Amino acid sequence: MKMNFDSKKILVIEDQAIIRETIKHILYSLGARHIVEAGAGINGIVEMRRTHFDIVLCDYNLGDGKNGQQVLEEAKHFKLLPFNAVFIMITVEQSKNMVLSALDCKPDDYLIKPFNRQQLSTRIERCIVRKEYLASIEREIDIGNIYQAIQNCEKLLQQGNKKTHLHVLKIRADLALVIRDFKVAKKIYQEILQERDIPWAKLGMIVILFFDGDYEKAVESLHQFIGQYPMMLEAYDWLAKSYEALGNNEEALATLNLAIDLSPQTILRQQRLALLAEKTENIETAKKAYKAAVNLGKHSVYGSSSDFSGLAKAHLKSNSAGDALKVLNDMNKCFFNDPDSRLRAAILEIEIQKAKNYGVAQQPYEKAFKLYEQFGDQISRELRLELAKISHLSGVNEITDEILANLIKANIDDKHFIAEVDKMCGAVIGDNYAKDLISRITQELVDINNEGVNLFREGKTEEALAIFEGAIKKMPNNQAITLNMLKIIIHDLKTSRPNPKKTMHAQSYINKAIQIGVPHNQIGSVQLELDKIQYASIGLEAAAQHRSA
């Protein structure tokens, strides 16, 4: 079936006017009528904020400013593209680094210049047909309804479309990993691999090894996999994570460096490399990675003041306080309104003054504590942990206790972060400080849960919900509290009249539970109960309409 381009809104992002005109001419010849052009990446972002496009054709190299990869990253980050929109990356060459960098941000497809009318038409049509077929799944993923997306996957698989079967199976397995239903994911991967040697299925099996905690086997399998598929960058990321989980940070660093050699333009990987190098005291590698992140961050939505701060600290460790001060000044110019960045700058100023032997200047301390008092939980947890260390060293123990208690309450289920808290406290405050605080807060959580559950058992549903809602405000990422609150909401829905608002409220908490890592064996049954309530409600509405007719 020939594609109807007449109804499609198309954005062409290309810095060279003559090439923009050529692409527009091809599109007009295909029947397109609604074409918008942008000569720079930032202009493309502005146009996507104004209009929801069906098709975006974006060159990778866009001269000064954002490149195509950074345009796509920002469009995805701020959801500037509708779930069914097509984004095709255009590259001028087929060099390994260029293609891998273009694919690293996962566009729907890519084209190599020069291309003709038939090639462009074929790529666009192929993408649109695929997007339309998968629309019912992508729509739910886009709004965070993972279980509904899974149901829609199952419906498409039952249709028996051989052309799309493998692609839908991949999405289904990916979604199983998202909800931590490793049993289903493993079953899908095994069934595929019995018939064909598919790279993503092999990698999926290895990812399950990682989640099962079998890091040594994961490392062994990933080395074999990379030997077979050296251009699959995702495998390097999992290998680095596996090495890090084993405590072998040097190998993790080496692995990330290999991935960056293949695709140097991905800022998130540069940031991971910098943090890991800093952790292992590999100052030169940290400095190089932070510099790369700072440069990439100038035009990336993922650019962060933490990259500047990390670079400045690396200079301080190299006894280059002057260079650190220059980085601090650059950071203040780039990030002058963000609370996180202002606090980071104040902390960095304290460290630079110490390095320059200026003694203890009260002003940056006061600035830091005032910012914390003003913005509190809006500041990143890593930065608050750093402020807790500084406040203890400066003798302001009340702030130290407050910060650490709030951090532990909000992140009690995040074992890695709690380990960082414990490590900092052990090095600076005392071996038992964090352990005692964690024990006290854990008991506090138990008491809150018990109070809420007891109220529920006494039939005081509203009071129980109020207890859990108050706890969630203080501890938004706590799995036990979120799960218990959900169970009470579901019970309330089952024993009261149909209420669409409460149903949506329950679904939003299920989606949140998935995000904070509640495993499928705990949340899956809750989703099933909610589905039953929704189906029963639809049945009641249909019956009522039938009676009125």
C-alpha positions as CSV (number, residue, x, y, z in Angstrom):
1,M,0.0,0.0,0.0
2,K,1.4,3.4,-1.0
3,M,2.0,5.8,1.8
4,N,-0.1,9.0,1.9
5,F,2.4,11.8,2.6
6,D,-0.1,14.5,2.2
7,S,-1.4,14.3,5.8
8,K,2.0,14.0,7.4
9,K,3.7,16.8,9.3
10,I,7.4,16.6,8.5
11,L,10.4,18.4,10.1
12,V,13.7,18.5,8.2
13,I,16.7,19.4,10.4
14,E,19.8,20.1,8.2
15,D,22.4,22.9,8.5
16,Q,23.2,23.1,4.8
17,A,20.5,25.0,2.9
18,I,21.1,23.3,-0.5
19,I,20.7,19.8,1.1
20,R,17.5,21.0,2.9
21,E,16.1,22.1,-0.4
22,T,17.0,18.7,-2.0
23,I,15.3,16.8,0.8
24,K,12.2,19.0,0.6
25,H,12.1,18.6,-3.1
26,I,12.1,14.8,-2.7
27,L,9.4,15.0,-0.1
28,Y,7.2,17.3,-2.2
29,S,7.6,14.8,-5.1
30,L,6.2,12.1,-2.7
31,G,3.1,14.2,-2.0
32,A,4.2,15.9,1.2
33,R,2.6,19.3,1.8
34,H,3.3,20.1,5.5
35,I,7.1,20.5,5.7
36,V,9.0,22.6,8.3
37,E,12.7,23.2,8.1
38,A,15.4,24.0,10.7
39,G,19.0,24.9,10.0
40,A,20.3,24.1,13.4
41,G,19.7,21.5,16.2
42,I,18.3,24.1,18.6
43,N,15.9,25.4,16.0
44,G,14.7,21.8,15.5
45,I,14.0,21.5,19.2
46,V,12.0,24.8,19.1
47,E,9.9,23.5,16.2
48,M,9.2,20.2,18.0
49,R,8.0,22.2,21.0
50,R,5.6,24.1,18.8
51,T,4.3,21.2,16.7
52,H,3.8,17.4,17.0
53,F,5.5,16.1,13.9
54,D,4.8,12.7,12.3
55,I,8.3,12.5,10.7
56,V,11.6,14.1,11.6
57,L,14.6,13.8,9.3
58,C,17.7,15.0,11.1
59,D,21.3,15.2,9.9
60,Y,23.8,14.0,12.4
61,N,26.4,16.7,11.8
62,L,24.7,20.1,12.2
63,G,27.7,22.4,12.5
64,D,28.0,24.4,15.7
65,G,25.6,23.6,18.4
66,K,23.6,20.4,19.0
67,N,24.3,17.4,16.7
68,G,21.6,15.0,15.7
69,Q,22.2,12.7,18.6
70,Q,21.7,15.5,21.1
71,V,18.6,16.6,19.3
72,L,17.1,13.1,19.6
73,E,18.2,12.8,23.2
74,E,16.4,16.0,24.1
75,A,13.3,15.2,22.1
76,K,13.0,11.9,24.0
77,H,13.9,13.4,27.4
78,F,11.1,16.0,27.2
79,K,8.7,13.8,25.1
80,L,8.6,16.3,22.3
81,L,7.9,13.5,19.8
82,P,4.5,11.7,19.8
83,F,4.8,7.9,20.5
84,N,4.0,7.1,16.9
85,A,6.4,9.7,15.3
86,V,9.3,8.6,13.2
87,F,12.8,9.9,13.7
88,I,15.4,9.1,11.0
89,M,19.0,10.1,11.4
90,I,20.9,11.1,8.4
91,T,24.7,10.7,8.2
92,V,27.2,11.8,5.6
93,E,29.5,8.8,5.9
94,Q,29.6,5.1,6.8
95,S,32.5,5.3,9.2
96,K,32.2,3.0,12.2
97,N,32.3,5.8,14.8
98,M,29.7,7.9,13.0
99,V,27.2,5.1,12.5
100,L,27.6,3.8,16.0
101,S,27.2,7.2,17.5
102,A,24.1,7.7,15.4
103,L,22.6,4.4,16.5
104,D,23.6,4.8,20.2
105,C,20.6,7.1,20.8
106,K,18.3,4.6,19.0
107,P,16.6,6.5,16.2
108,D,13.9,4.6,14.3
109,D,16.3,4.3,11.3
110,Y,19.2,6.0,9.6
111,L,20.2,7.0,6.1
112,I,23.6,7.5,4.5
113,K,24.0,10.5,2.2
114,P,23.6,10.8,-0.7
115,F,20.2,9.0,-1.0
116,N,17.5,9.1,-3.7
117,R,13.8,9.4,-3.7
118,Q,13.2,5.6,-3.5
119,Q,15.5,5.1,-0.6
120,L,14.0,7.9,1.5
121,S,10.4,6.8,0.6
122,T,11.2,3.2,1.5
123,R,12.8,4.1,4.9
124,I,9.9,6.4,5.9
125,E,7.2,4.0,4.8
126,R,8.9,1.0,6.6
127,C,9.1,3.0,9.8
128,I,5.6,4.3,9.7
129,V,4.1,0.9,9.0
130,R,6.0,-0.5,12.0
131,K,5.0,2.4,14.2
132,E,1.3,2.1,13.3
133,Y,1.4,-1.7,13.9
134,L,3.0,-1.2,17.3
135,A,1.0,1.9,18.3
136,S,-1.2,0.1,20.9
137,I,2.0,-1.0,22.7
138,E,4.0,2.2,22.3
139,R,1.1,4.4,23.5
140,E,1.0,2.5,26.8
141,I,4.8,2.5,27.3
142,D,4.8,6.2,26.6
143,I,2.5,6.9,29.6
144,G,4.0,4.3,31.8
145,N,1.3,1.6,31.7
146,I,3.7,-1.3,31.4
147,Y,1.2,-4.1,32.2
148,Q,-1.3,-2.8,29.6
149,A,1.6,-2.6,27.1
150,I,2.3,-6.3,27.9
151,Q,-1.4,-7.2,27.3
152,N,-1.3,-5.4,24.0
153,C,1.9,-7.3,23.0
154,E,0.1,-10.6,23.8
155,K,-2.8,-9.6,21.6
156,L,-0.5,-8.8,18.6
157,L,1.4,-12.1,19.1
158,Q,-1.9,-14.0,19.0
159,Q,-2.6,-12.5,15.5
160,G,0.2,-14.7,14.2
161,N,1.8,-12.1,11.9
162,K,5.1,-13.8,10.9
163,K,6.7,-10.6,9.7
164,T,6.3,-8.8,13.0
165,H,6.3,-11.7,15.4
166,L,10.0,-11.5,16.3
167,H,10.0,-7.7,16.8
168,V,6.9,-7.9,19.1
169,L,8.6,-10.8,21.0
170,K,11.6,-8.6,21.7
171,I,9.4,-5.8,23.0
172,R,7.5,-8.3,25.2
173,A,10.8,-9.7,26.6
174,D,12.1,-6.1,27.2
175,L,8.9,-5.3,29.1
176,A,9.3,-8.4,31.2
177,L,12.8,-7.2,32.2
178,V,11.3,-3.8,33.1
179,I,8.8,-5.4,35.6
180,R,11.5,-7.9,36.7
181,D,9.5,-10.9,35.5
182,F,12.7,-12.8,34.7
183,K,10.9,-16.1,34.3
184,V,8.9,-14.9,31.3
185,A,11.8,-13.0,29.8
186,K,14.1,-16.1,30.0
187,K,11.4,-18.3,28.5
188,I,11.0,-15.9,25.5
189,Y,14.8,-15.7,24.9
190,Q,15.2,-19.5,25.2
191,E,12.4,-20.2,22.7
192,I,13.9,-17.7,20.2
193,L,17.5,-19.1,20.6
194,Q,16.3,-22.7,20.0
195,E,15.3,-21.6,16.5
196,R,17.7,-18.8,15.6
197,D,20.9,-17.2,16.9
198,I,19.6,-13.7,17.6
199,P,22.0,-11.3,19.3
200,W,19.5,-9.4,21.4
201,A,18.1,-12.7,22.7
202,K,21.6,-13.9,23.7
203,L,22.3,-10.6,25.4
204,G,18.9,-10.8,27.2
205,M,19.9,-14.1,28.7
206,I,23.1,-12.6,30.0
207,V,21.2,-9.6,31.5
208,I,19.1,-12.1,33.4
209,L,22.4,-13.6,34.8
210,F,23.3,-10.1,36.0
211,F,19.9,-9.6,37.8
212,D,20.2,-13.1,39.3
213,G,23.5,-11.9,40.9
214,D,25.7,-14.4,38.9
215,Y,28.2,-11.6,37.9
216,E,31.1,-14.0,37.2
217,K,29.0,-15.9,34.7
218,A,27.7,-12.7,33.2
219,V,31.3,-11.4,32.7
220,E,32.4,-14.7,31.0
221,S,29.3,-14.7,28.7
222,L,29.6,-11.0,27.9
223,H,33.3,-11.4,26.8
224,Q,32.1,-14.2,24.4
225,F,29.2,-12.1,23.2
226,I,31.4,-9.1,22.5
227,G,33.8,-11.3,20.6
228,Q,30.9,-12.3,18.3
229,Y,29.3,-8.8,18.2
230,P,31.9,-6.2,18.9
231,M,29.7,-3.3,17.6
232,M,26.8,-3.9,20.1
233,L,27.5,-1.1,22.6
234,E,24.9,-2.2,25.1
235,A,27.0,-5.3,25.8
236,Y,29.9,-3.1,26.9
237,D,27.7,-1.2,29.4
238,W,26.5,-4.5,30.9
239,L,30.0,-5.8,31.1
240,A,31.1,-2.7,33.0
241,K,28.2,-3.1,35.4
242,S,29.1,-6.7,36.0
243,Y,32.7,-5.9,36.7
244,E,31.7,-3.1,39.0
245,A,29.3,-5.5,40.9
246,L,32.3,-7.8,41.4
247,G,34.3,-4.9,42.7
248,N,36.7,-5.0,39.8
249,N,36.6,-1.3,39.0
250,E,39.7,-1.3,36.8
251,E,38.2,-3.7,34.4
252,A,35.0,-1.8,34.4
253,L,36.9,1.3,33.5
254,A,38.7,-0.5,30.7
255,T,35.4,-1.7,29.3
256,L,33.8,1.7,29.3
257,N,36.8,3.1,27.6
258,L,36.4,0.5,24.8
259,A,32.8,1.6,24.3
260,I,33.7,5.3,24.3
261,D,36.4,4.6,21.6
262,L,33.6,3.1,19.5
263,S,31.1,5.9,20.2
264,P,32.7,9.0,21.8
265,Q,29.7,11.3,21.6
266,T,27.5,9.7,24.2
267,I,27.6,12.0,27.3
268,L,25.9,9.5,29.7
269,R,28.7,7.0,29.1
270,Q,31.4,9.6,29.6
271,Q,29.7,10.6,32.9
272,R,29.7,7.0,34.1
273,L,33.4,6.6,33.1
274,A,34.2,9.9,35.0
275,L,32.4,8.8,38.2
276,L,34.0,5.3,38.2
277,A,37.5,6.8,37.5
278,E,36.9,9.2,40.4
279,K,35.9,6.3,42.7
280,T,39.0,4.4,41.8
281,E,41.3,7.5,42.2
282,N,42.3,7.3,38.6
283,I,42.6,11.1,38.3
284,E,43.8,11.4,34.8
285,T,41.0,9.2,33.4
286,A,38.5,11.1,35.5
287,K,39.8,14.5,34.2
288,K,39.6,13.4,30.6
289,A,36.1,11.9,30.9
290,Y,34.8,15.0,32.8
291,K,36.3,17.3,30.2
292,A,34.5,15.3,27.5
293,A,31.3,15.4,29.5
294,V,31.6,19.2,30.0
295,N,32.2,19.7,26.2
296,L,29.3,17.4,25.2
297,G,27.1,18.9,27.9
298,K,27.2,22.4,26.3
299,H,24.6,21.2,23.8
300,S,23.1,18.2,25.6
301,V,20.0,17.9,27.8
302,Y,22.2,15.7,30.0
303,G,24.8,18.4,30.6
304,S,25.2,18.9,34.4
305,S,27.0,21.1,36.9
306,S,28.3,17.8,38.4
307,D,30.5,17.4,35.4
308,F,32.1,20.8,36.1
309,S,32.4,20.0,39.8
310,G,33.9,16.6,39.1
311,L,36.5,18.2,36.7
312,A,37.3,20.9,39.3
313,K,37.9,18.3,42.0
314,A,40.1,16.3,39.7
315,H,42.2,19.4,39.2
316,L,42.3,19.9,43.0
317,K,43.6,16.3,43.4
318,S,46.3,17.2,40.9
319,N,47.2,20.2,43.0
320,S,45.9,22.6,40.3
321,A,43.7,24.9,42.4
322,G,43.9,27.6,39.7
323,D,42.4,25.3,37.1
324,A,39.8,24.3,39.5
325,L,38.8,27.9,40.1
326,K,38.6,28.5,36.4
327,V,36.2,25.5,36.1
328,L,34.1,26.9,39.0
329,N,33.8,30.3,37.2
330,D,32.7,28.5,34.0
331,M,30.2,26.5,36.0
332,N,28.7,29.6,37.5
333,K,28.3,31.1,34.1
334,C,26.5,28.0,32.7
335,F,24.4,27.2,35.7
336,F,23.4,30.3,37.6
337,N,19.7,29.7,38.5
338,D,19.7,26.0,39.4
339,P,19.6,25.3,43.2
340,D,21.6,22.1,42.8
341,S,24.3,23.9,40.9
342,R,24.5,26.8,43.3
343,L,25.0,24.4,46.2
344,R,27.6,22.5,44.3
345,A,29.4,25.8,43.6
346,A,29.4,26.7,47.2
347,I,30.8,23.3,48.3
348,L,33.4,23.6,45.5
349,E,34.4,27.1,46.7
350,I,35.0,25.7,50.2
351,E,37.3,23.0,48.8
352,I,39.2,25.4,46.6
353,Q,39.8,27.8,49.5
354,K,41.1,24.9,51.6
355,A,43.4,23.9,48.7
356,K,44.7,27.5,48.4
357,N,45.3,27.6,52.2
358,Y,43.0,30.5,52.7
359,G,41.7,28.9,55.9
360,V,38.1,28.4,56.7
361,A,36.0,31.2,55.0
362,Q,32.6,31.4,56.6
363,Q,30.8,32.8,53.6
364,P,30.7,29.7,51.4
365,Y,29.6,27.6,54.4
366,E,26.8,29.9,55.2
367,K,25.8,30.0,51.5
368,A,25.7,26.2,51.4
369,F,23.6,25.7,54.5
370,K,21.2,28.5,53.4
371,L,20.7,26.8,50.1
372,Y,20.0,23.5,51.8
373,E,17.5,25.2,54.1
374,Q,15.8,26.8,51.2
375,F,15.6,23.9,48.7
376,G,16.1,20.8,50.8
377,D,14.8,17.7,48.9
378,Q,15.0,19.5,45.6
379,I,18.8,19.0,45.7
380,S,20.2,15.7,44.4
381,R,20.8,13.0,47.0
382,E,24.5,12.7,46.1
383,L,25.0,16.4,46.8
384,R,23.1,16.3,50.1
385,L,25.4,13.4,51.1
386,E,28.4,15.6,50.4
387,L,26.9,18.5,52.3
388,A,26.3,16.1,55.3
389,K,30.0,15.3,55.3
390,I,31.0,19.0,55.2
391,S,28.5,20.0,57.9
392,H,29.9,17.3,60.2
393,L,33.5,18.4,59.5
394,S,32.5,22.0,60.3
395,G,30.8,21.0,63.5
396,V,27.2,21.6,62.5
397,N,26.0,18.1,63.6
398,E,22.2,19.0,63.7
399,I,22.3,19.5,59.9
400,T,24.3,16.3,59.5
401,D,21.8,14.3,61.4
402,E,18.8,15.8,59.5
403,I,20.3,15.3,56.1
404,L,21.4,11.7,56.7
405,A,18.1,10.7,58.3
406,N,16.1,12.1,55.4
407,L,18.4,10.5,52.8
408,I,18.1,7.1,54.5
409,K,14.3,7.3,54.8
410,A,13.9,8.2,51.1
411,N,16.4,5.6,49.8
412,I,16.2,2.7,52.3
413,D,15.5,0.2,49.4
414,D,18.5,1.4,47.3
415,K,21.2,-0.9,48.6
416,H,24.0,0.8,46.6
417,F,23.2,4.3,47.8
418,I,22.8,3.2,51.4
419,A,26.2,1.5,51.1
420,E,27.6,4.9,50.0
421,V,26.0,6.5,53.0
422,D,27.5,3.9,55.3
423,K,30.9,4.3,53.6
424,M,30.9,8.1,54.1
425,C,29.8,7.8,57.7
426,G,32.4,5.2,58.5
427,A,35.2,7.3,57.0
428,V,34.1,10.6,58.6
429,I,31.7,10.2,61.5
430,G,32.2,6.7,63.0
431,D,31.7,3.1,62.1
432,N,28.4,2.6,63.9
433,Y,26.7,5.9,63.1
434,A,25.0,4.9,59.9
435,K,24.2,1.4,61.1
436,D,22.4,2.8,64.2
437,L,20.5,5.4,62.1
438,I,19.5,2.8,59.5
439,S,18.3,0.4,62.2
440,R,16.2,3.2,63.8
441,I,14.7,4.3,60.5
442,T,13.9,0.7,59.5
443,Q,12.0,0.3,62.8
444,E,10.2,3.5,62.1
445,L,9.1,2.2,58.8
446,V,7.9,-1.1,60.4
447,D,5.9,1.0,62.9
448,I,4.3,3.1,60.1
449,N,3.4,0.0,58.1
450,N,2.0,-1.7,61.2
451,E,-0.1,1.3,62.1
452,G,-1.5,1.6,58.6
453,V,-2.2,-2.1,58.3
454,N,-3.9,-2.2,61.8
455,L,-6.1,0.8,60.9
456,F,-7.1,-1.0,57.7
457,R,-7.9,-4.2,59.5
458,E,-10.1,-2.2,61.9
459,G,-12.1,-1.0,58.9
460,K,-10.6,2.5,59.0
461,T,-9.6,2.6,55.3
462,E,-9.4,6.4,55.0
463,E,-7.2,6.8,58.1
464,A,-5.0,4.0,56.8
465,L,-4.6,5.6,53.4
466,A,-3.8,8.9,55.1
467,I,-1.0,7.2,57.1
468,F,0.5,5.8,54.0
469,E,0.1,8.9,51.9
470,G,1.9,10.9,54.5
471,A,4.7,8.4,54.6
472,I,5.1,8.4,50.8
473,K,5.6,12.2,50.9
474,K,8.5,11.7,53.2
475,M,9.7,8.4,51.6
476,P,8.6,8.5,47.9
477,N,10.7,5.5,46.9
478,N,9.9,3.1,49.7
479,Q,8.7,-0.2,48.2
480,A,6.9,-1.6,51.2
481,I,4.8,1.5,51.9
482,T,3.9,1.9,48.2
483,L,2.8,-1.7,48.0
484,N,0.8,-1.6,51.2
485,M,-1.0,1.6,50.1
486,L,-1.8,0.0,46.7
487,K,-3.3,-3.1,48.4
488,I,-5.6,-0.8,50.5
489,I,-6.6,1.2,47.4
490,I,-7.5,-2.0,45.5
491,H,-9.5,-3.3,48.4
492,D,-11.3,0.1,48.6
493,L,-12.1,-0.1,44.9
494,K,-13.4,-3.7,45.2
495,T,-15.8,-2.8,48.1
496,S,-17.2,0.5,46.8
497,R,-18.9,1.8,43.7
498,P,-16.9,2.1,40.5
499,N,-14.7,5.2,40.7
500,P,-12.6,6.1,37.6
501,K,-10.6,8.7,39.6
502,K,-9.6,6.1,42.2
503,T,-8.8,3.6,39.4
504,M,-6.5,6.0,37.7
505,H,-4.9,6.8,41.1
506,A,-4.2,3.1,41.7
507,Q,-2.7,2.7,38.2
508,S,-0.4,5.6,38.7
509,Y,0.9,4.0,41.9
510,I,1.4,0.7,40.1
511,N,3.4,2.5,37.5
512,K,5.4,4.2,40.2
513,A,6.0,0.8,42.0
514,I,7.5,-0.5,38.7
515,Q,9.8,2.5,38.5
516,I,11.1,2.1,42.1
517,G,11.9,-1.6,41.5
518,V,9.0,-3.5,43.1
519,P,9.4,-7.0,41.5
520,H,6.7,-8.6,39.4
521,N,5.9,-11.3,41.9
522,Q,4.7,-8.6,44.3
523,I,3.1,-6.1,42.0
524,G,1.8,-8.4,39.3
525,S,-1.1,-9.7,41.4
526,V,-2.1,-6.1,42.3
527,Q,-2.3,-5.2,38.6
528,L,-4.4,-8.3,38.0
529,E,-6.8,-7.3,40.7
530,L,-7.1,-3.7,39.2
531,D,-7.7,-5.2,35.7
532,K,-10.6,-7.3,37.1
533,I,-12.1,-4.2,38.7
534,Q,-11.8,-2.2,35.5
535,Y,-13.4,-5.1,33.4
536,A,-16.2,-5.4,35.9
537,S,-16.8,-1.7,35.8
538,I,-17.0,-1.7,32.0
539,G,-19.5,-4.6,32.2
540,L,-21.7,-2.7,34.6
541,E,-21.6,0.4,32.4
542,A,-22.6,-1.7,29.4
543,A,-25.4,-3.3,31.3
544,A,-26.7,0.1,32.5
545,Q,-26.6,1.4,28.9
546,H,-28.5,-1.6,27.7
547,R,-31.2,-1.2,30.3
548,S,-31.6,2.5,29.5
549,A,-31.9,1.7,25.8
